[in-house]
Amino acid sequence: MKNIFIKKNQNQSSPNSKKKVNFKEVMNMDVKTLKAKFSKNFRKLNKINTPEKKRKVVAVDMGSSMIKIVEGMYYKENLTIDKYITMKTPKDAIVDGEIKKSQELFDKLHEVIKSNGIKAKYATCTNNSTLIINREISIPKVDEDEMDTVVRYEIQQYLPINLEDYILQVMILSEEEINESKKLNIRVIAYPEKIARGYYDLLIKLNLKPYALDVNYNAINKFINCIDKNNEYEYNSEDSVAFIDMGASFIDVNIYKNGNLDFTRMIKAGGNDIDEILIERNNIEINKVESFKAKNIDLEEVFEPINIYVREVVDDWIDKIEKIIQFYKNRNMGDEVKNIIIFGGSSKLKGIEEYMTNKLGINTIRKKSISKNAFNSNSDDRPIDDFINVIGSVIRL
């Protein structure tokens, strides 16, 4: 498993000065995560990936509303998680995956890390953003030394972006022959350098050693393959299964088949939509919204006015999810999504599993816990569905 952070020059006088990414080198890396690359520490990072080395990491899932932190280690296919921590994200500190208020975020993270006795020195981050581009394209089969040029040319035909502002990774998905011409089907991820640099600088300021920058759908993919693979009672991993992260600002729809990411989309909607209704219509104080939702919202109870308002919001979410699933089906020649696994804050709405199952006609399960046999954990049997992304980011393959 390889991961990319920003390649940084330790002699730079300003954190805002930029060093161009070596796209030739990047093109030949595995796309499953984004490889941590920065000059002085690069040899040390390579040592981390060797089986002989055991390193604890602190992993951070950077959400717009909540930040989840775990401390743990992945070594010789064994995963151990020692600590689970949640903290509220300072208001507007992270917007669409990008750090906007670095000092406020640093102050809060520094306090939480210190008060919880986290000792790990190596750090990973995972997040998602509408600014991260994920595309499958077809290119002519070329020699390795021509790959970067061809990919850059082709991606510019699909996306009118300045590639100097992005870190690119490419993975070959398949090879086919069309009219006696060989083609490569590839997946391209374009990760905004500005966002990656923000996380790198934050970790350095926290006196942590940046190890990896992940994207949530990759973290979930690792979670499925390393932890969730034995949960056949929930779903068959050979089928198309949608893992839906129902967050505060975004709903991430990630479809996996045969243990691999097959399709991903983000919906600009989430728990904040319900919070706004409760604050406006019921005059609920903002710091009491979560407890109010847990006690008073039931999607199966149709006669309470507040449930009617909430159902209207959830219906809009479901309509958008249904369109994504239908698009996936059409794109994949009728391939059906057989199961939906939901997790994240908004998946805790009472009755949402049954409600989505009835609306979509697809078995929907809320991921509440993980088998004790899946990995070593000092979680005291607490539900850890909020930590799926960040647990996955600890795993390095």
C-alpha positions in Angstrom: 0.0 0.0 0.0 1.4 3.3 -1.0 0.4 6.8 0.1 1.2 10.3 -1.1 1.6 13.4 1.0 3.1 16.5 -0.4 6.7 16.2 -1.4 8.3 19.0 0.6 11.7 20.6 0.6 12.9 21.0 4.1 14.9 24.1 3.2 11.8 26.0 2.1 11.4 29.2 4.1 7.7 29.5 3.7 5.0 26.8 4.1 3.2 28.5 1.2 6.0 28.1 -1.3 5.4 25.1 -3.6 7.6 22.5 -5.1 6.4 20.8 -8.3 5.3 17.3 -8.1 7.3 14.7 -10.0 4.3 13.3 -12.0 6.5 10.7 -13.7 7.3 9.2 -10.3 3.7 9.5 -9.1 2.2 7.8 -12.1 3.9 4.5 -11.2 2.5 4.4 -7.7 -0.4 2.3 -6.5 -3.7 4.3 -6.5 -5.2 2.6 -3.4 -4.0 5.4 -1.2 -1.9 8.6 -1.6 1.8 7.9 -0.7 3.6 10.0 1.9 6.5 11.7 0.1 8.6 14.4 1.5 12.4 14.6 1.1 14.2 14.4 4.5 11.9 11.8 6.1 11.3 9.7 3.0 13.8 6.9 3.8 12.3 6.7 7.3 8.9 6.2 5.9 10.1 3.4 3.7 11.3 1.6 6.8 7.9 1.9 8.4 6.5 -0.3 5.6 8.9 -3.2 6.3 7.5 -6.1 8.3 10.2 -5.9 10.9 9.1 -2.5 12.1 6.2 -2.0 14.5 4.9 1.5 14.6 1.8 2.9 16.4 0.0 5.6 14.5 -2.5 8.2 15.4 -5.1 8.3 12.6 -7.5 11.3 12.2 -10.7 11.4 10.2 -11.2 15.1 9.3 -14.9 15.8 9.1 -16.7 19.2 8.8 -18.7 18.5 12.0 -16.8 15.9 13.9 -13.3 14.6 14.0 -12.6 11.0 14.9 -9.2 9.9 16.2 -7.8 6.4 16.9 -4.5 5.2 18.0 -3.4 1.8 16.8 -1.1 -0.4 14.8 -1.3 -2.6 11.7 1.5 -5.2 11.7 1.7 -8.5 9.8 -2.0 -8.4 8.9 -3.0 -7.9 12.5 -4.8 -4.7 13.5 -4.9 -3.3 17.1 -6.8 -0.2 18.1 -6.1 1.1 21.6 -8.0 4.4 21.7 -11.2 5.9 20.2 -11.8 9.6 20.5 -14.3 12.0 19.0 -14.2 15.8 19.1 -16.3 18.5 17.6 -14.6 20.3 14.6 -14.2 24.0 15.4 -16.9 25.9 13.4 -16.0 26.3 9.7 -12.5 25.0 10.4 -12.9 22.4 7.7 -15.0 23.1 4.7 -15.4 20.5 1.9 -12.3 18.7 3.2 -10.1 21.8 3.2 -8.6 23.4 6.3 -9.9 26.9 6.6 -9.0 27.8 10.2 -5.7 26.1 10.9 -4.9 27.8 14.2 -8.3 26.9 15.8 -8.0 23.3 14.5 -4.4 23.0 15.8 -5.4 24.3 19.3 -8.3 21.9 19.6 -6.4 18.9 18.3 -3.3 19.6 20.4 -5.5 19.8 23.5 -7.3 16.5 22.7 -4.2 14.6 21.8 -2.5 15.7 25.0 -5.4 15.1 27.3 -6.0 11.6 26.0 -2.4 10.6 26.4 -1.7 9.7 22.8 2.0 8.8 22.4 2.2 7.7 18.7 4.5 9.9 16.7 3.4 8.9 13.2 0.1 10.2 11.8 -2.3 9.5 9.0 -5.2 11.6 7.9 -8.3 10.6 5.9 -11.0 12.8 4.4 -13.1 13.4 1.4 -13.9 16.4 -0.7 -15.9 17.3 -3.9 -12.5 18.7 -5.1 -10.9 15.3 -5.2 -11.4 13.9 -8.7 -11.8 10.2 -9.3 -12.3 9.1 -13.0 -11.9 6.0 -15.1 -10.6 6.6 -18.5 -9.2 4.6 -21.5 -5.8 5.3 -23.0 -3.7 3.6 -25.7 -1.3 1.0 -24.3 2.1 2.6 -24.3 5.5 2.0 -22.9 6.0 2.8 -19.2 8.2 5.9 -19.9 5.4 7.4 -22.0 2.6 6.7 -19.5 2.7 10.0 -17.7 2.6 12.0 -20.9 -0.4 10.1 -22.3 -2.3 10.2 -19.0 -1.8 13.9 -18.6 -3.0 14.5 -22.1 -6.0 12.3 -21.8 -7.1 13.6 -18.4 -7.0 17.2 -19.7 -9.5 16.1 -22.4 -11.9 15.0 -19.7 -11.1 17.7 -17.1 -10.2 21.3 -17.7 -7.9 21.6 -14.7 -4.4 22.8 -14.2 -2.5 19.6 -13.4 0.2 21.6 -11.6 -2.3 22.1 -8.8 -3.0 18.4 -8.3 -1.2 15.2 -7.2 -2.1 12.4 -9.6 -2.2 8.7 -9.2 -3.0 6.1 -11.7 -4.0 2.4 -11.4 -4.4 0.1 -14.4 -7.8 -1.7 -14.1 -7.8 -3.8 -17.2 -6.4 -4.2 -20.7 -8.5 -4.8 -23.8 -8.0 -4.9 -27.6 -10.3 -2.9 -29.8 -10.0 -3.0 -33.6 -6.5 -4.5 -33.2 -5.5 -1.6 -31.0 -4.6 -2.3 -27.3 -6.2 -0.1 -24.7 -5.7 0.3 -21.0 -8.6 1.1 -18.7 -7.3 3.1 -15.8 -8.5 4.9 -12.7 -7.1 8.4 -12.1 -7.3 10.2 -8.8 -6.4 13.9 -8.8 -5.9 15.2 -5.3 -5.7 19.0 -4.7 -2.2 19.8 -3.6 -3.5 22.7 -1.6 -5.6 20.4 0.6 -2.8 17.9 1.1 -0.4 20.6 2.0 -2.8 21.9 4.7 -2.9 18.5 6.4 0.8 18.1 6.1 1.5 21.4 7.8 -1.0 20.7 10.5 0.6 17.4 11.5 4.1 18.9 11.5 2.8 21.7 13.8 1.4 19.0 16.1 4.9 17.5 16.3 3.7 14.4 14.4 5.4 12.7 11.5 3.1 12.6 8.5 2.9 9.0 7.3 -0.1 8.8 4.9 -3.0 10.9 3.5 -5.9 8.7 2.7 -9.3 9.3 1.0 -12.4 7.8 2.7 -13.4 5.4 0.0 -10.0 3.8 0.1 -10.1 3.6 3.9 -13.5 1.8 3.6 -12.1 -0.5 1.0 -9.3 -1.6 3.3 -11.8 -1.9 6.2 -13.9 -4.3 4.0 -11.0 -6.4 2.9 -9.2 -6.7 6.3 -11.9 -6.5 8.8 -15.4 -7.0 7.3 -14.6 -9.8 4.9 -16.1 -12.5 7.2 -19.5 -10.8 7.6 -21.2 -12.8 5.0 -24.4 -12.8 7.1 -24.7 -9.1 6.2 -23.7 -9.3 2.5 -21.8 -11.3 0.0 -18.6 -9.5 -0.9 -18.8 -10.7 -4.5 -22.0 -8.7 -5.0 -22.2 -5.0 -5.6 -22.6 -3.5 -2.1 -23.1 0.2 -1.3 -21.4 1.6 1.8 -23.0 5.0 2.5 -21.3 7.3 5.0 -24.1 9.7 6.2 -22.2 12.7 7.5 -23.2 16.2 8.6 -22.5 18.0 5.3 -22.1 15.2 2.8 -23.4 11.7 2.1 -20.7 9.5 0.5 -22.0 6.7 -1.7 -19.3 4.1 -2.4 -20.1 0.9 -4.3 -17.7 -2.0 -3.9 -17.6 -5.3 -5.8 -15.3 -8.3 -5.3 -13.6 -6.3 -2.5 -12.7 -3.4 -4.8 -14.1 0.1 -5.2 -16.3 0.2 -8.3 -18.0 3.5 -8.1 -18.1 6.6 -5.8 -20.2 9.8 -5.6 -20.7 12.5 -3.0 -24.1 14.1 -2.2 -24.1 17.6 -0.8 -26.5 16.9 1.9 -26.5 15.5 5.4 -27.4 15.8 9.1 -27.0 19.6 9.1 -30.2 19.7 7.0 -32.2 18.1 9.8 -30.5 20.2 12.4 -31.5 23.4 10.7 -35.2 22.3 10.7 -35.1 21.5 14.4 -33.5 24.8 15.3 -35.9 26.8 13.2 -39.2 25.0 13.7 -38.8 23.6 17.3 -36.4 26.3 18.7 -34.0 23.5 19.8 -30.7 24.9 21.1 -27.8 24.0 18.8 -26.0 22.1 21.6 -29.1 20.0 22.3 -29.9 19.0 18.7 -28.2 15.6 18.8 -29.9 14.4 22.0 -33.2 15.7 20.7 -32.9 13.7 17.5 -32.0 10.6 19.4 -35.0 10.9 21.8 -37.7 12.3 19.6 -37.2 11.4 15.9 -38.7 8.2 14.6 -39.1 7.8 10.8 -41.6 5.0 11.3 -43.9 7.3 13.4 -45.9 9.1 10.7 -48.3 11.2 12.9 -45.9 13.5 14.7 -45.3 16.8 12.7 -41.6 16.9 13.4 -41.2 13.4 12.0 -43.0 14.5 8.8 -40.5 17.4 8.3 -37.5 15.0 8.9 -39.0 12.4 6.5 -39.1 15.1 3.8 -35.4 15.7 4.2 -34.6 12.0 4.3 -36.8 11.4 1.2 -34.6 13.9 -0.6 -31.5 12.0 0.4 -33.0 8.8 -0.7 -34.0 10.2 -4.0 -30.5 11.3 -4.7 -29.1 7.9 -3.5 -31.5 6.1 -5.8 -30.4 8.1 -8.8 -26.8 7.3 -8.1 -27.6 3.6 -7.8 -29.6 3.6 -11.0 -26.8 5.4 -12.8 -24.4 2.7 -11.6 -26.8 0.0 -12.8 -27.1 1.5 -16.2 -23.4 2.0 -16.5 -22.7 -1.6 -15.5 -25.2 -3.2 -17.8 -27.8 -4.0 -15.2 -25.5 -4.8 -12.3 -27.7 -4.5 -9.2 -26.7 -3.2 -5.8 -27.7 -6.1 -3.6 -27.1 -4.5 -0.1 -26.6 -1.1 1.4 -24.5 -0.6 4.6 -25.1 2.7 6.3 -22.9 4.3 8.9 -22.0 7.8 10.2 -24.0 10.3 12.4 -27.2 10.4 10.3 -27.5 6.6 10.1 -28.5 6.7 13.8 -31.9 8.2 13.1 -34.4 5.8 14.5 -36.1 3.7 11.8 -33.9 4.7 9.0 -32.8 1.2 8.1 -36.4 0.0 7.6 -37.3 3.3 5.9 -34.6 3.1 3.3 -35.2 -0.6 2.7 -38.9 0.1 1.9 -38.1 3.2 -0.2 -35.3 1.7 -2.3 -36.3 -1.9 -2.3 -32.7 -2.8 -1.3 -31.8 -4.4 2.0 -30.3 -1.7 4.2 -28.3 -2.4 7.3 -26.8 0.0 9.8 -23.2 -0.9 10.7 -23.4 -0.8 14.5 -20.5 -3.0 15.6 -17.7 -5.2 14.5 -17.0 -8.8 15.4 -14.6 -9.2 18.4 -12.7 -11.6 16.2 -12.0 -9.0 13.5 -9.2 -7.3 15.4 -7.8 -6.5 18.8 -9.5 -3.6 20.3 -9.8 -1.9 23.7 -13.2 -0.5 22.9 -15.1 -2.0 25.8 -17.7 -3.3 23.3 -18.8 0.2 22.5 -20.3 0.7 19.0 -17.6 1.9 16.6 -19.5 2.6 13.4 -18.4 6.2 13.6 -14.8 5.0 13.3 -14.9 2.9 10.1 -13.1 5.5 8.0 -10.4 6.2 10.5 -9.9 2.5 11.4 -9.4 1.8 7.7 -6.8 4.5 7.4 -4.6 2.7 10.0 -4.4 -0.3 7.7 -1.4 -0.1 5.4 -1.4 -2.6 2.6 
